[in-house]
């Protein structure tokens, strides 16, 4: 099929006179934080960034973990990993909308920003609940293959894990805005594949680690306000110097001139 490079669905393009709800996912919010110009070209001008294949192995890990946690959810029993990490009286959160919230493509967590038509969405991996405090615990599954052991300090300090923390802050923010009492401590469920195994043998072994993270959503609302202002502007916002897409566009234009 011919690649048009432009969006054809009107629902994907924001216009200032729009009155119906306009959905912005956690991924699009992250795009805004990465480069306002690219975000504007996408959501306002309808420019499609080049796509890339899905991470099917990582997705499979998520699917299998969800099946495992759903069995604990049905019986309201602790997961096999909880005791080792001191999670006393914690079970997967049993809620009628859990599948709805985990559907990142069509639903997810949803919050309508007051005095706007912007609906923020985010497909969460899982939610647990501390039965003593009755607080919800945000959980995000992560798969990787590293020769280095997973430690809390090392994992959270990783350069490429900054986006993970933004992701967790955003999910917690949505849940709070939806009226839930959210624990200040979230968890990354990290599955690290063993690259030192003798051979493949038709399977991969994973070391499982829970990495606690103290989320912080104080910075999100100012950025949401800024993002809405950018959406409604008639002027193109500046590019971020570190944006690889913008750098590619500039260099390509120079080479073709």
Secondary structure, DSSP 8 states (H G I E B T S, - for coil): -----B---GGGS--TT--S-EEEEHHHHHHHHH-HHHHHHHHTT-B--------HHHHHHHHHHHHHHHHHHHHT---TTTGGGT-TTEEE---TTHHHHH-TTT--EEEE-TTSSEEEEE--SEEEEETTTTEEEEEEEEEE--SS---HHHHHH-GGGHHHHHHHHHHHHHHHHTT--B-SEEEEEEEEE-TTSS--TT---EEEEEEEEE---TTHHHHHHHHHHHHT-SS-----TT-HHHHHHHHHHHHH-
